[in-house]
Amino acid sequence: MSKKTNFFWASYADLMTSLFFIMLVLFVLSIAMMKRQQAATEQQLRKIIEIQSAVKELPKEYFAYDGIYKRFSLKQNVEFIINTDQFKNIQDENYLIKVGNSIKSLTDTLKKKYTGQDIRYVVLIEGMSSADTYKNNYLLSYARAWAVKKLWDKNNIKLDPSVCEIQISGSGTGGVGRLINDRSNQRILIQVIPKIGTIE
């Protein structure tokens, strides 16, 4: 075998050995990066679950959690004067003031706990109405939800806009989870929903 042939095979062997080590290093780096990414993803998932669980810490004195529809409803049925958005009695107004303060306390606590995280909260106030002969039940249900917001404003219950926004809606005679006793559907539902951005 000539010297030229020997040189070729020696160079070829060196090249293949170098390629093998390069591929081995890339493989090890890929595995390490995948494990690091998996660990980060699992940590983020745990954080999301923790935040969602924290939102459920609304006082049981005022709220009952509906596991079927994944929402909170007020324990006390807030009544309105028929076909109006006026609260029926002062006790209901006082109750809603306490509810608003409890939500403010929760969102303030969550803001401190998750400082620096890209997390916001939506407080959804949903008004409902019974399926009767009144023609403007959808507008009425919205007006009832708005009445809650106006009551909070009047009593200086201001949720921190840097982490929380209030949305008002009216489902009228529609919506899910309506009560069998239709008259009892003249009520208010409140949900606190986390909006999670980047988790570090």
Phi, psi and omega per residue, in radians:
M1 nan 2.301 -3.058
S2 -1.273 2.830 3.098
K3 -1.095 -0.607 -3.137
K4 -1.115 -0.711 3.131
T5 -1.172 -0.751 3.115
N6 -1.059 -0.702 3.130
F7 -1.119 -0.686 3.134
F8 -1.077 -0.853 -3.094
W9 -1.192 -0.595 3.091
A10 -1.148 -0.766 3.120
S11 -1.140 -0.699 3.140
Y12 -1.107 -0.737 3.130
A13 -1.124 -0.724 3.104
D14 -1.099 -0.718 3.140
L15 -1.099 -0.811 -3.125
M16 -1.134 -0.667 3.102
T17 -1.106 -0.749 3.127
S18 -1.107 -0.763 3.121
L19 -1.095 -0.670 3.129
F20 -1.075 -0.794 -3.132
F21 -1.178 -0.627 3.094
I22 -1.102 -0.807 3.133
M23 -1.119 -0.651 3.133
L24 -1.129 -0.779 3.123
V25 -1.100 -0.774 3.121
L26 -1.087 -0.675 3.125
F27 -1.115 -0.801 3.139
V28 -1.102 -0.740 3.115
L29 -1.106 -0.701 3.131
S30 -1.102 -0.770 3.123
I31 -1.084 -0.752 -3.132
A32 -1.107 -0.746 -3.141
M33 -1.155 -0.685 3.126
M34 -1.130 -0.722 3.125
K35 -1.155 -0.687 3.117
R36 -1.135 -0.730 3.123
Q37 -1.133 -0.704 3.123
Q38 -1.112 -0.739 3.128
A39 -1.109 -0.722 3.127
A40 -1.136 -0.727 3.141
T41 -1.115 -0.744 3.118
E42 -1.121 -0.673 3.117
Q43 -1.146 -0.733 3.108
Q44 -1.117 -0.704 3.126
L45 -1.100 -0.747 3.105
R46 -1.077 -0.679 3.136
K47 -1.150 -0.720 3.118
I48 -1.094 -0.783 3.123
I49 -1.097 -0.691 3.126
E50 -1.088 -0.757 -3.129
I51 -1.156 -0.766 3.129
Q52 -1.106 -0.629 3.113
S53 -1.217 -0.644 -3.130
A54 -1.091 -0.617 -3.141
V55 -1.103 -0.457 -3.133
K56 -1.359 0.026 -3.097
E57 -1.492 0.378 3.034
L58 -1.083 2.511 -3.052
P59 -0.987 2.227 3.124
K60 -1.188 -0.226 3.079
E61 -1.117 -0.551 -3.068
Y62 -1.981 -0.441 -2.987
F63 -2.111 2.569 2.975
A64 -2.142 2.273 -3.104
Y65 -1.560 2.239 3.126
D66 -1.685 1.803 -3.088
G67 -1.190 -0.434 -3.130
I68 -1.244 -0.835 -3.085
Y69 -1.754 0.077 3.066
K70 0.932 0.945 -3.132
R71 -2.680 2.871 3.079
F72 -1.723 2.559 2.970
S73 -2.289 2.664 -3.134
L74 -1.246 2.397 3.125
K75 -1.166 -0.651 -3.115
Q76 -1.635 2.287 3.136
N77 -1.352 2.000 -3.141
V78 -1.458 2.114 -3.069
E79 -1.773 2.570 3.098
F80 -2.067 2.698 2.992
I81 -1.118 2.355 -3.005
I82 -0.920 2.336 3.112
N83 1.092 0.382 3.097
T84 -2.384 2.999 3.051
D85 -1.811 0.351 -3.141
Q86 -1.579 2.281 3.107
F87 -1.121 2.511 -3.034
K88 -1.301 -0.562 -3.123
N89 -2.611 2.841 -3.083
I90 -1.188 -0.474 3.131
Q91 -1.080 -0.682 3.116
D92 -1.155 -0.675 3.112
E93 -1.107 -0.788 3.128
N94 -1.090 -0.667 3.118
Y95 -1.098 -0.792 -3.122
L96 -1.178 -0.530 3.060
I97 -1.134 -0.749 3.095
K98 -1.124 -0.674 3.100
V99 -1.070 -0.814 3.135
G100 -1.066 -0.735 3.121
N101 -1.143 -0.619 3.133
S102 -1.202 -0.636 3.088
I103 -1.185 -0.726 3.106
K104 -1.065 -0.748 3.129
S105 -1.077 -0.729 -3.139
L106 -1.135 -0.858 -3.095
T107 -1.164 -0.592 3.069
D108 -1.132 -0.708 3.121
T109 -1.144 -0.755 3.141
L110 -1.150 -0.607 3.106
K111 -1.069 -0.780 3.139
K112 -1.179 -0.702 -3.073
K113 -1.169 -0.632 -3.073
Y114 -1.988 0.690 3.101
T115 -1.008 2.331 3.116
G116 1.569 -0.195 3.113
Q117 -1.581 2.622 -3.126
D118 -1.491 1.278 -3.068
I119 -2.268 2.278 3.045
R120 -2.244 2.906 -3.109
Y121 -2.280 2.479 3.040
V122 -1.929 2.154 3.016
V123 -1.733 1.925 -3.091
L124 -1.742 2.073 3.064
I125 -1.813 2.016 -3.088
E126 -1.990 2.143 3.055
G127 -1.626 2.548 3.110
M128 -2.264 2.884 3.096
S129 -2.550 2.841 -3.128
S130 -1.471 2.696 -3.110
A131 -1.491 1.403 3.129
D132 -2.000 -2.791 -3.069
T133 -1.506 -0.016 3.139
Y134 -1.164 2.306 -2.977
K135 -1.381 -0.427 -3.016
N136 -1.966 0.789 -3.089
N137 -1.113 -0.586 -3.129
Y138 -1.217 -0.767 3.075
L139 -1.136 -0.662 -3.137
L140 -1.127 -0.733 -3.128
S141 -1.139 -0.654 3.070
Y142 -1.133 -0.764 -3.129
A143 -1.076 -0.598 3.128
R144 -1.210 -0.688 3.066
A145 -1.138 -0.706 3.119
W146 -1.128 -0.586 3.115
A147 -1.063 -0.614 3.093
V148 -1.142 -0.801 3.131
K149 -1.066 -0.749 3.136
K150 -1.137 -0.632 3.098
L151 -1.116 -0.741 3.107
W152 -1.110 -0.770 3.128
D153 -1.054 -0.742 -3.119
K154 -1.073 -0.550 -3.105
N155 -1.799 0.364 3.029
N156 1.022 0.639 3.043
I157 -1.643 1.666 -3.058
K158 -1.954 1.984 3.074
L159 -1.356 2.444 -3.073
D160 -1.085 1.968 -3.085
P161 -1.181 -0.253 3.124
S162 -1.273 -0.352 -3.140
V163 -2.261 -0.150 -2.994
C164 -2.514 2.448 3.031
E165 -2.289 2.592 3.119
I166 -1.814 2.267 3.051
Q167 -2.056 2.392 -3.095
I168 -1.967 2.338 3.133
S169 -2.510 2.796 3.065
G170 -2.348 2.111 -3.114
S171 -1.664 0.007 3.070
G172 0.990 -2.219 3.123
T173 -1.677 0.143 3.122
G174 -1.786 -2.622 -3.136
G175 1.485 2.919 -3.122
V176 -1.782 2.786 3.065
G177 1.265 0.520 3.119
R178 -1.240 2.602 -3.105
L179 -1.369 2.659 -3.126
I180 -1.116 -0.765 3.063
N181 -1.321 1.740 -2.965
D182 -1.051 -0.543 3.130
R183 -1.054 -0.522 -3.117
S184 -1.313 -0.131 3.133
N185 -1.377 0.002 3.002
Q186 -1.411 1.402 -2.992
R187 -2.583 3.128 -3.135
I188 -2.116 2.346 2.994
L189 -1.964 2.479 3.111
I190 -2.265 2.263 3.094
Q191 -2.191 2.468 3.013
V192 -1.971 1.988 -2.994
I193 -2.033 2.135 3.087
P194 -1.336 2.410 3.017
K195 -1.970 1.816 -2.979
I196 -1.756 2.149 3.089
G197 -1.700 -2.097 -3.132
T198 -1.404 2.191 3.098
I199 -1.841 2.197 3.141
E200 -1.969 nan nan
